[in-house]
């Protein structure tokens, strides 16, 4: 969950940590058979402890749901795979003594700034 983790310190709840900082908790609801995930003002009710953790962490990161987070991660993985494949092609050509793909890549990178999300 990109920096978020669930830690059991022996309390009646589990801590949600962001790095080394305690930011929230997951606790079993007293009357209903659900778990509550809480980070700041964000509260989520889910049937499982892990589900509550994943959902509240995704919402704390700015996504509407865990599925939206997983979809974004899949898109980023595809984009990164394409970038690495292009780099391997350019390096392969450089090792053969052809530096034209490198110069073309440098021109295109300078003309179009890389998008950051």
N, CA, C and O atoms as CSV, one atom per row, in Angstrom:
chain,resi,resn,atom,element,x,y,z
A,1,UNK,N,N,0.817,-1.192,0.000
A,1,UNK,CA,C,0.000,0.000,0.000
A,1,UNK,C,C,0.863,1.259,0.000
A,1,UNK,O,O,0.518,2.223,0.684
A,2,UNK,N,N,1.899,1.285,-0.693
A,2,UNK,CA,C,2.715,2.472,-0.914
A,2,UNK,C,C,2.964,3.275,0.358
A,2,UNK,O,O,2.449,4.382,0.517
A,3,UNK,N,N,3.738,2.722,1.237
A,3,UNK,CA,C,4.128,3.453,2.441
A,3,UNK,C,C,3.261,3.169,3.645
A,3,UNK,O,O,3.676,3.453,4.769
A,4,UNK,N,N,2.082,2.623,3.459
A,4,UNK,CA,C,1.194,2.315,4.582
A,4,UNK,C,C,1.378,0.858,4.989
A,4,UNK,O,O,1.555,-0.018,4.143
A,5,UNK,N,N,1.334,0.612,6.297
A,5,UNK,CA,C,1.425,-0.760,6.792
A,5,UNK,C,C,0.533,-0.905,8.014
A,5,UNK,O,O,0.189,0.076,8.673
A,6,UNK,N,N,0.169,-2.138,8.301
A,6,UNK,CA,C,-0.679,-2.456,9.438
A,6,UNK,C,C,0.195,-3.137,10.484
A,6,UNK,O,O,0.847,-4.140,10.196
A,7,UNK,N,N,0.208,-2.591,11.697
A,7,UNK,CA,C,1.114,-3.083,12.737
A,7,UNK,C,C,0.312,-3.498,13.972
A,7,UNK,O,O,-0.540,-2.749,14.450
A,8,UNK,N,N,0.592,-4.692,14.479
A,8,UNK,CA,C,-0.061,-5.192,15.688
A,8,UNK,C,C,0.886,-5.009,16.865
A,8,UNK,O,O,1.918,-5.675,16.949
A,9,UNK,N,N,0.532,-4.097,17.779
A,9,UNK,CA,C,1.345,-3.849,18.969
A,9,UNK,C,C,0.728,-4.453,20.226
A,9,UNK,O,O,1.171,-4.146,21.333
A,10,UNK,N,N,-0.287,-5.308,20.079
A,10,UNK,CA,C,-0.896,-5.945,21.230
A,10,UNK,C,C,-2.092,-5.211,21.793
A,10,UNK,O,O,-2.663,-5.647,22.793
A,11,UNK,N,N,-2.489,-4.102,21.177
A,11,UNK,CA,C,-3.670,-3.379,21.628
A,11,UNK,C,C,-4.923,-4.057,21.074
A,11,UNK,O,O,-4.827,-5.042,20.342
A,12,UNK,N,N,-6.090,-3.532,21.424
A,12,UNK,CA,C,-7.339,-4.080,20.905
A,12,UNK,C,C,-7.586,-3.636,19.466
A,12,UNK,O,O,-8.586,-4.022,18.861
A,13,UNK,N,N,-6.699,-2.845,18.925
A,13,UNK,CA,C,-6.756,-2.390,17.541
A,13,UNK,C,C,-5.376,-2.561,16.930
A,13,UNK,O,O,-4.394,-2.786,17.637
A,14,UNK,N,N,-5.314,-2.452,15.604
A,14,UNK,CA,C,-4.021,-2.473,14.921
A,14,UNK,C,C,-3.735,-1.077,14.406
A,14,UNK,O,O,-4.630,-0.369,13.944
A,15,UNK,N,N,-2.482,-0.700,14.493
A,15,UNK,CA,C,-2.065,0.633,14.063
A,15,UNK,C,C,-1.863,0.664,12.554
A,15,UNK,O,O,-1.366,-0.297,11.967
A,16,UNK,N,N,-2.245,1.760,11.937
A,16,UNK,CA,C,-1.907,2.019,10.546
A,16,UNK,C,C,-0.722,2.976,10.571
A,16,UNK,O,O,-0.806,4.083,11.102
A,17,UNK,N,N,0.367,2.531,9.992
A,17,UNK,CA,C,1.592,3.320,9.983
A,17,UNK,C,C,1.861,3.824,8.573
A,17,UNK,O,O,1.635,3.115,7.593
A,18,UNK,N,N,2.344,5.054,8.484
A,18,UNK,CA,C,2.829,5.592,7.220
A,18,UNK,C,C,4.306,5.863,7.433
A,18,UNK,O,O,4.698,6.874,8.017
A,19,UNK,N,N,5.113,4.937,6.945
A,19,UNK,CA,C,6.535,4.968,7.283
A,19,UNK,C,C,6.673,4.586,8.747
A,19,UNK,O,O,6.286,3.488,9.146
A,20,UNK,N,N,7.226,5.498,9.552
A,20,UNK,CA,C,7.352,5.236,10.985
A,20,UNK,C,C,6.328,6.021,11.799
A,20,UNK,O,O,6.345,5.974,13.029
A,21,UNK,N,N,5.439,6.738,11.120
A,21,UNK,CA,C,4.456,7.585,11.805
A,21,UNK,C,C,3.122,6.857,11.936
A,21,UNK,O,O,2.626,6.274,10.972
A,22,UNK,N,N,2.548,6.896,13.136
A,22,UNK,CA,C,1.249,6.293,13.393
A,22,UNK,C,C,0.178,7.259,12.907
A,22,UNK,O,O,0.056,8.365,13.434
A,23,UNK,N,N,-0.600,6.851,11.904
A,23,UNK,CA,C,-1.583,7.755,11.306
A,23,UNK,C,C,-3.025,7.311,11.496
A,23,UNK,O,O,-3.936,8.117,11.307
A,24,UNK,N,N,-3.262,6.052,11.865
A,24,UNK,CA,C,-4.636,5.594,12.006
A,24,UNK,C,C,-4.716,4.249,12.683
A,24,UNK,O,O,-3.738,3.750,13.239
A,25,UNK,N,N,-5.920,3.659,12.626
A,25,UNK,CA,C,-6.108,2.358,13.277
A,25,UNK,C,C,-7.188,1.565,12.567
A,25,UNK,O,O,-8.034,2.124,11.870
A,26,UNK,N,N,-7.146,0.254,12.754
A,26,UNK,CA,C,-8.202,-0.653,12.307
A,26,UNK,C,C,-8.693,-1.370,13.552
A,26,UNK,O,O,-7.909,-1.990,14.270
A,27,UNK,N,N,-10.010,-1.283,13.808
A,27,UNK,CA,C,-10.586,-1.850,15.027
A,27,UNK,C,C,-11.853,-2.611,14.677
A,27,UNK,O,O,-12.579,-2.235,13.756
A,28,UNK,N,N,-12.117,-3.685,15.418
A,28,UNK,CA,C,-13.349,-4.446,15.229
A,28,UNK,C,C,-14.493,-3.674,15.885
A,28,UNK,O,O,-14.379,-3.240,17.031
A,29,UNK,N,N,-15.593,-3.505,15.152
A,29,UNK,CA,C,-16.745,-2.789,15.670
A,29,UNK,C,C,-17.352,-3.566,16.829
A,29,UNK,O,O,-17.391,-4.796,16.790
A,30,UNK,N,N,-17.825,-2.872,17.860
A,30,UNK,CA,C,-18.313,-3.523,19.075
A,30,UNK,C,C,-19.603,-4.301,18.850
A,30,UNK,O,O,-19.759,-5.384,19.414
A,31,UNK,N,N,-20.530,-3.791,18.046
A,31,UNK,CA,C,-21.827,-4.452,17.900
A,31,UNK,C,C,-22.025,-5.114,16.546
A,31,UNK,O,O,-22.704,-6.137,16.459
A,32,UNK,N,N,-21.451,-4.558,15.494
A,32,UNK,CA,C,-21.604,-5.117,14.151
A,32,UNK,C,C,-20.410,-6.009,13.817
A,32,UNK,O,O,-19.316,-5.794,14.339
A,33,UNK,N,N,-20.606,-7.008,12.953
A,33,UNK,CA,C,-19.468,-7.864,12.565
A,33,UNK,C,C,-18.640,-7.237,11.437
A,33,UNK,O,O,-18.419,-7.868,10.403
A,34,UNK,N,N,-18.187,-6.004,11.637
A,34,UNK,CA,C,-17.377,-5.309,10.642
A,34,UNK,C,C,-16.155,-4.709,11.323
A,34,UNK,O,O,-16.077,-4.625,12.548
A,35,UNK,N,N,-15.208,-4.296,10.491
A,35,UNK,CA,C,-14.012,-3.614,10.974
A,35,UNK,C,C,-14.048,-2.167,10.503
A,35,UNK,O,O,-14.503,-1.875,9.397
A,36,UNK,N,N,-13.570,-1.278,11.341
A,36,UNK,CA,C,-13.485,0.132,10.999
A,36,UNK,C,C,-12.032,0.484,10.724
A,36,UNK,O,O,-11.143,0.173,11.516
A,37,UNK,N,N,-11.803,1.136,9.588
A,37,UNK,CA,C,-10.487,1.666,9.273
A,37,UNK,C,C,-10.556,3.168,9.399
A,37,UNK,O,O,-11.426,3.795,8.794
A,38,UNK,N,N,-9.660,3.770,10.174
A,38,UNK,CA,C,-9.715,5.198,10.440
A,38,UNK,C,C,-8.335,5.808,10.208
A,38,UNK,O,O,-7.343,5.382,10.799
A,39,UNK,N,N,-8.295,6.809,9.341
A,39,UNK,CA,C,-7.113,7.649,9.165
A,39,UNK,C,C,-7.627,9.080,9.127
A,39,UNK,O,O,-8.322,9.472,8.189
A,40,UNK,N,N,-7.285,9.859,10.148
A,40,UNK,CA,C,-7.769,11.232,10.228
A,40,UNK,C,C,-9.287,11.253,10.272
A,40,UNK,O,O,-9.896,10.621,11.134
A,41,UNK,N,N,-9.905,11.987,9.333
A,41,UNK,CA,C,-11.366,12.076,9.276
A,41,UNK,C,C,-11.976,11.031,8.351
A,41,UNK,O,O,-13.193,10.999,8.173
A,42,UNK,N,N,-11.147,10.179,7.763
A,42,UNK,CA,C,-11.627,9.150,6.839
A,42,UNK,C,C,-11.936,7.888,7.636
A,42,UNK,O,O,-11.073,7.358,8.336
A,43,UNK,N,N,-13.175,7.411,7.523
A,43,UNK,CA,C,-13.593,6.192,8.207
A,43,UNK,C,C,-14.228,5.253,7.192
A,43,UNK,O,O,-15.048,5.671,6.375
A,44,UNK,N,N,-13.847,3.988,7.247
A,44,UNK,CA,C,-14.341,2.979,6.313
A,44,UNK,C,C,-14.809,1.764,7.100
A,44,UNK,O,O,-14.157,1.353,8.060
A,45,UNK,N,N,-15.931,1.191,6.698
A,45,UNK,CA,C,-16.450,-0.042,7.304
A,45,UNK,C,C,-16.329,-1.157,6.280
A,45,UNK,O,O,-16.840,-1.045,5.166
A,46,UNK,N,N,-15.649,-2.238,6.660
A,46,UNK,CA,C,-15.461,-3.375,5.762
A,46,UNK,C,C,-15.617,-4.673,6.559
A,46,UNK,O,O,-15.444,-4.675,7.778
A,47,UNK,N,N,-15.944,-5.776,5.877
A,47,UNK,CA,C,-16.132,-7.044,6.587
A,47,UNK,C,C,-14.837,-7.703,7.075
A,47,UNK,O,O,-14.883,-8.608,7.908
A,48,UNK,N,N,-13.687,-7.259,6.563
A,48,UNK,CA,C,-12.428,-7.854,7.017
A,48,UNK,C,C,-11.448,-6.765,7.447
A,48,UNK,O,O,-11.532,-5.613,7.022
A,49,UNK,N,N,-10.527,-7.171,8.296
A,49,UNK,CA,C,-9.507,-6.253,8.800
A,49,UNK,C,C,-8.625,-5.735,7.664
A,49,UNK,O,O,-8.350,-4.539,7.567
A,50,UNK,N,N,-8.194,-6.654,6.816
A,50,UNK,CA,C,-7.341,-6.278,5.687
A,50,UNK,C,C,-8.095,-5.385,4.706
A,50,UNK,O,O,-7.536,-4.428,4.170
A,51,UNK,N,N,-9.358,-5.704,4.478
A,51,UNK,CA,C,-10.167,-4.885,3.575
A,51,UNK,C,C,-10.319,-3.465,4.082
A,51,UNK,O,O,-10.229,-2.513,3.306
A,52,UNK,N,N,-10.550,-3.315,5.384
A,52,UNK,CA,C,-10.682,-1.979,5.974
A,52,UNK,C,C,-9.371,-1.210,5.851
A,52,UNK,O,O,-9.368,-0.023,5.524
A,53,UNK,N,N,-8.265,-1.888,6.111
A,53,UNK,CA,C,-6.953,-1.232,5.991
A,53,UNK,C,C,-6.690,-0.769,4.569
A,53,UNK,O,O,-6.312,0.381,4.346
A,54,UNK,N,N,-6.890,-1.663,3.608
A,54,UNK,CA,C,-6.602,-1.322,2.214
A,54,UNK,C,C,-7.493,-0.185,1.715
A,54,UNK,O,O,-7.024,0.714,1.017
A,55,UNK,N,N,-8.773,-0.225,2.072
A,55,UNK,CA,C,-9.709,0.794,1.606
A,55,UNK,C,C,-9.396,2.162,2.210
A,55,UNK,O,O,-9.372,3.159,1.489
A,56,UNK,N,N,-9.158,2.224,3.513
A,56,UNK,CA,C,-8.882,3.508,4.146
A,56,UNK,C,C,-7.533,4.071,3.686
A,56,UNK,O,O,-7.386,5.285,3.549
A,57,UNK,N,N,-6.552,3.202,3.448
A,57,UNK,CA,C,-5.252,3.678,2.957
A,57,UNK,C,C,-5.387,4.228,1.534
A,57,UNK,O,O,-4.789,5.252,1.205
A,58,UNK,N,N,-6.169,3.551,0.696
A,58,UNK,CA,C,-6.376,4.038,-0.668
A,58,UNK,C,C,-7.068,5.399,-0.660
A,58,UNK,O,O,-6.698,6.292,-1.423
A,59,UNK,N,N,-8.064,5.554,0.197
A,59,UNK,CA,C,-8.759,6.844,0.277
A,59,UNK,C,C,-7.850,7.931,0.846
A,59,UNK,O,O,-7.937,9.086,0.431
A,60,UNK,N,N,-6.987,7.576,1.784
A,60,UNK,CA,C,-6.047,8.555,2.333
A,60,UNK,C,C,-5.047,9.006,1.262
A,60,UNK,O,O,-4.536,10.124,1.326
A,61,UNK,N,N,-4.767,8.142,0.279
A,61,UNK,CA,C,-3.862,8.505,-0.813
A,61,UNK,C,C,-4.578,9.288,-1.907
A,61,UNK,O,O,-3.949,9.703,-2.880
A,62,UNK,N,N,-5.901,9.496,-1.759
A,62,UNK,CA,C,-6.632,10.316,-2.712
A,62,UNK,C,C,-7.421,9.546,-3.754
A,62,UNK,O,O,-7.930,10.151,-4.698
A,63,UNK,N,N,-7.539,8.245,-3.618
A,63,UNK,CA,C,-8.302,7.439,-4.560
A,63,UNK,C,C,-9.694,7.174,-4.004
A,63,UNK,O,O,-9.898,7.213,-2.791
A,64,UNK,N,N,-10.654,6.904,-4.889
A,64,UNK,CA,C,-12.024,6.627,-4.452
A,64,UNK,C,C,-12.177,5.237,-3.862
A,64,UNK,O,O,-13.058,5.003,-3.034
A,65,UNK,N,N,-11.323,4.312,-4.285
A,65,UNK,CA,C,-11.413,2.935,-3.793
A,65,UNK,C,C,-10.089,2.222,-4.031
A,65,UNK,O,O,-9.184,2.753,-4.674
A,66,UNK,N,N,-9.997,1.011,-3.498
A,66,UNK,CA,C,-8.809,0.196,-3.712
A,66,UNK,C,C,-8.684,-0.158,-5.189
A,66,UNK,O,O,-7.581,-0.199,-5.734
A,67,UNK,N,N,-9.823,-0.414,-5.834
A,67,UNK,CA,C,-9.795,-0.764,-7.259
A,67,UNK,C,C,-9.204,0.364,-8.101
A,67,UNK,O,O,-8.456,0.106,-9.044
A,68,UNK,N,N,-9.536,1.622,-7.763
A,68,UNK,CA,C,-8.973,2.760,-8.491
A,68,UNK,C,C,-7.464,2.835,-8.294
A,68,UNK,O,O,-6.725,3.132,-9.232
A,69,UNK,N,N,-7.010,2.565,-7.076
A,69,UNK,CA,C,-5.570,2.552,-6.793
A,69,UNK,C,C,-4.872,1.446,-7.571
A,69,UNK,O,O,-3.817,1.669,-8.164
A,70,UNK,N,N,-5.459,0.258,-7.568
A,70,UNK,CA,C,-4.852,-0.867,-8.290
A,70,UNK,C,C,-4.826,-0.607,-9.797
A,70,UNK,O,O,-3.868,-0.982,-10.472
A,71,UNK,N,N,-5.877,0.036,-10.330
A,71,UNK,CA,C,-5.913,0.368,-11.757
A,71,UNK,C,C,-4.804,1.368,-12.104
A,71,UNK,O,O,-4.122,1.214,-13.117
A,72,UNK,N,N,-4.628,2.387,-11.267
A,72,UNK,CA,C,-3.575,3.382,-11.495
A,72,UNK,C,C,-2.197,2.723,-11.419
A,72,UNK,O,O,-1.320,3.024,-12.229
A,73,UNK,N,N,-2.003,1.824,-10.445
A,73,UNK,CA,C,-0.725,1.120,-10.332
A,73,UNK,C,C,-0.444,0.282,-11.570
A,73,UNK,O,O,0.697,0.213,-12.026
A,74,UNK,N,N,-1.482,-0.358,-12.119
A,74,UNK,CA,C,-1.305,-1.163,-13.332
A,74,UNK,C,C,-0.903,-0.279,-14.509
A,74,UNK,O,O,-0.037,-0.654,-15.300
A,75,UNK,N,N,-1.528,0.894,-14.628
A,75,UNK,CA,C,-1.177,1.822,-15.712
A,75,UNK,C,C,0.266,2.292,-15.584
A,75,UNK,O,O,0.985,2.369,-16.580
A,76,UNK,N,N,0.687,2.602,-14.380
A,76,UNK,CA,C,2.062,3.069,-14.158
A,76,UNK,C,C,3.056,1.961,-14.471
A,76,UNK,O,O,4.112,2.224,-15.045
A,77,UNK,N,N,2.726,0.707,-14.096
A,77,UNK,CA,C,3.624,-0.407,-14.408
A,77,UNK,C,C,3.804,-0.576,-15.909
A,77,UNK,O,O,4.915,-0.826,-16.375
A,78,UNK,N,N,2.714,-0.440,-16.675
A,78,UNK,CA,C,2.805,-0.564,-18.132
A,78,UNK,C,C,3.673,0.554,-18.695
A,78,UNK,O,O,4.522,0.313,-19.553
A,79,UNK,N,N,3.462,1.772,-18.214
A,79,UNK,CA,C,4.260,2.915,-18.691
A,79,UNK,C,C,5.739,2.716,-18.360
A,79,UNK,O,O,6.600,2.967,-19.203
A,80,UNK,N,N,6.036,2.269,-17.146
A,80,UNK,CA,C,7.436,2.045,-16.754
A,80,UNK,C,C,8.074,0.926,-17.570
A,80,UNK,O,O,9.251,1.003,-17.919
A,81,UNK,N,N,7.299,-0.111,-17.874
A,81,UNK,CA,C,7.812,-1.217,-18.692
A,81,UNK,C,C,8.187,-0.705,-20.088
A,81,UNK,O,O,9.214,-1.095,-20.642
A,82,UNK,N,N,7.347,0.169,-20.650
A,82,UNK,CA,C,7.638,0.731,-21.970
A,82,UNK,C,C,8.892,1.600,-21.933
A,82,UNK,O,O,9.710,1.551,-22.851
A,83,UNK,N,N,9.042,2.381,-20.889
A,83,UNK,CA,C,10.222,3.236,-20.759
A,83,UNK,C,C,11.494,2.391,-20.675
A,83,UNK,O,O,12.495,2.700,-21.321
A,84,UNK,N,N,11.448,1.316,-19.870
A,84,UNK,CA,C,12.631,0.448,-19.753
A,84,UNK,C,C,12.937,-0.267,-21.065
A,84,UNK,O,O,14.104,-0.457,-21.411
A,85,UNK,N,N,11.895,-0.666,-21.798
A,85,UNK,CA,C,12.119,-1.343,-23.081
A,85,UNK,C,C,12.776,-0.388,-24.084
A,85,UNK,O,O,13.693,-0.777,-24.807
A,86,UNK,N,N,12.304,0.855,-24.122
A,86,UNK,CA,C,12.917,1.841,-25.019
A,86,UNK,C,C,14.375,2.084,-24.644
A,86,UNK,O,O,15.232,2.212,-25.518
A,87,UNK,N,N,14.649,2.147,-23.360
A,87,UNK,CA,C,16.026,2.377,-22.913
A,87,UNK,C,C,16.931,1.216,-23.313
A,87,UNK,O,O,18.075,1.431,-23.715
A,88,UNK,N,N,16.431,0.000,-23.206
A,88,UNK,CA,C,17.227,-1.162,-23.607
A,88,UNK,C,C,17.532,-1.129,-25.098
A,88,UNK,O,O,18.636,-1.478,-25.517
A,89,UNK,N,N,16.562,-0.712,-25.893
A,89,UNK,CA,C,16.778,-0.614,-27.344
A,89,UNK,C,C,17.851,0.429,-27.643
A,89,UNK,O,O,18.749,0.186,-28.449
A,90,UNK,N,N,17.759,1.582,-26.998
A,90,UNK,CA,C,18.740,2.653,-27.227
A,90,UNK,C,C,20.131,2.200,-26.810
A,90,UNK,O,O,21.098,2.441,-27.532
A,91,UNK,N,N,20.247,1.555,-25.673
A,91,UNK,CA,C,21.559,1.085,-25.211
A,91,UNK,C,C,22.109,0.022,-26.156
A,91,UNK,O,O,23.303,0.014,-26.458
A,92,UNK,N,N,21.245,-0.869,-26.621
A,92,UNK,CA,C,21.685,-1.886,-27.578
A,92,UNK,C,C,22.254,-1.272,-28.844
A,92,UNK,O,O,23.279,-1.716,-29.362
A,93,UNK,N,N,21.576,-0.248,-29.331
A,93,UNK,CA,C,22.082,0.441,-30.526
A,93,UNK,C,C,23.390,1.163,-30.234
A,93,UNK,O,O,24.285,1.193,-31.079
A,94,UNK,N,N,23.505,1.747,-29.039
A,94,UNK,CA,C,24.760,2.430,-28.689
A,94,UNK,C,C,25.914,1.436,-28.649
A,94,UNK,O,O,27.014,1.755,-29.100
A,95,UNK,N,N,25.687,0.243,-28.121
A,95,UNK,CA,C,26.736,-0.761,-28.059
A,95,UNK,C,C,27.162,-1.224,-29.446
A,95,UNK,O,O,28.287,-1.686,-29.638
A,96,UNK,N,N,26.253,-1.097,-30.413
A,96,UNK,CA,C,26.588,-1.438,-31.799
A,96,UNK,C,C,27.289,-0.271,-32.509
A,96,UNK,O,O,27.757,-0.405,-33.640
A,97,UNK,N,N,27.350,0.873,-31.820
A,97,UNK,CA,C,28.025,2.027,-32.412
A,97,UNK,C,C,27.069,3.022,-33.062
A,97,UNK,O,O,27.522,4.005,-33.650
A,98,UNK,N,N,25.777,2.796,-32.975
A,98,UNK,CA,C,24.785,3.686,-33.571
A,98,UNK,C,C,24.200,4.561,-32.464
A,98,UNK,O,O,23.415,4.089,-31.641
A,99,UNK,N,N,24.590,5.849,-32.448
A,99,UNK,CA,C,24.130,6.768,-31.418
A,99,UNK,C,C,22.920,7.586,-31.850
A,99,UNK,O,O,22.445,8.420,-31.079
A,100,UNK,N,N,22.411,7.372,-33.055
A,100,UNK,CA,C,21.260,8.129,-33.546
A,100,UNK,C,C,20.012,7.949,-32.673
A,100,UNK,O,O,19.343,8.941,-32.383
A,101,UNK,N,N,19.666,6.714,-32.236
A,101,UNK,CA,C,18.486,6.582,-31.364
A,101,UNK,C,C,18.627,7.361,-30.050
A,101,UNK,O,O,17.639,7.875,-29.525
A,102,UNK,N,N,19.855,7.449,-29.520
A,102,UNK,CA,C,20.081,8.217,-28.300
A,102,UNK,C,C,19.806,9.693,-28.548
A,102,UNK,O,O,19.127,10.341,-27.751
A,103,UNK,N,N,20.324,10.226,-29.642
A,103,UNK,CA,C,20.118,11.643,-29.948
A,103,UNK,C,C,18.641,11.938,-30.198
A,103,UNK,O,O,18.129,12.976,-29.778
A,104,UNK,N,N,17.961,11.020,-30.884
A,104,UNK,CA,C,16.524,11.201,-31.127
A,104,UNK,C,C,15.742,11.190,-29.812
A,104,UNK,O,O,14.825,11.988,-29.621
A,105,UNK,N,N,16.109,10.291,-28.921
A,105,UNK,CA,C,15.438,10.199,-27.623
A,105,UNK,C,C,15.677,11.461,-26.812
A,105,UNK,O,O,14.770,11.953,-26.142
A,106,UNK,N,N,16.904,11.991,-26.871
A,106,UNK,CA,C,17.227,13.208,-26.128
A,106,UNK,C,C,16.449,14.395,-26.677
A,106,UNK,O,O,15.994,15.238,-25.905
A,107,UNK,N,N,16.286,14.478,-28.000
A,107,UNK,CA,C,15.509,15.558,-28.600
A,107,UNK,C,C,14.050,15.475,-28.185
A,107,UNK,O,O,13.442,16.488,-27.839
A,108,UNK,N,N,13.485,14.272,-28.219
A,108,UNK,CA,C,12.074,14.125,-27.889
A,108,UNK,C,C,11.819,14.384,-26.401
A,108,UNK,O,O,10.776,14.935,-26.049
A,109,UNK,N,N,12.740,14.002,-25.531
A,109,UNK,CA,C,12.579,14.243,-24.094
A,109,UNK,C,C,12.685,15.730,-23.790
A,109,UNK,O,O,11.990,16.218,-22.898
A,110,UNK,N,N,13.536,16.465,-24.505
A,110,UNK,CA,C,13.681,17.886,-24.264
A,110,UNK,C,C,12.459,18.650,-24.771
A,110,UNK,O,O,12.077,19.659,-24.177
A,111,UNK,N,N,11.844,18.191,-25.851
A,111,UNK,CA,C,10.700,18.881,-26.428
A,111,UNK,C,C,9.413,18.625,-25.629
A,111,UNK,O,O,8.565,19.510,-25.517
A,112,UNK,N,N,9.273,17.427,-25.082
A,112,UNK,CA,C,8.048,17.055,-24.367
A,112,UNK,C,C,8.407,16.721,-22.929
A,112,UNK,O,O,8.981,15.664,-22.666
A,113,UNK,N,N,8.074,17.616,-21.985
A,113,UNK,CA,C,8.393,17.316,-20.591
A,113,UNK,C,C,7.562,16.136,-20.095
A,113,UNK,O,O,6.400,15.978,-20.468
A,114,UNK,N,N,8.171,15.320,-19.259
A,114,UNK,CA,C,7.537,14.113,-18.732
A,114,UNK,C,C,6.449,14.494,-17.739
A,114,UNK,O,O,6.655,15.362,-16.890
A,115,UNK,N,N,5.308,13.858,-17.842
A,115,UNK,CA,C,4.161,14.142,-16.992
A,115,UNK,C,C,4.357,13.460,-15.640
A,115,UNK,O,O,4.736,12.290,-15.594
A,116,UNK,N,N,4.108,14.167,-14.548
A,116,UNK,CA,C,4.213,13.635,-13.186
A,116,UNK,C,C,2.835,13.683,-12.534
A,116,UNK,O,O,2.142,14.699,-12.600
A,117,UNK,N,N,2.445,12.577,-11.906
A,117,UNK,CA,C,1.152,12.542,-11.196
A,117,UNK,C,C,1.361,12.525,-9.717
A,117,UNK,O,O,0.393,12.495,-8.957
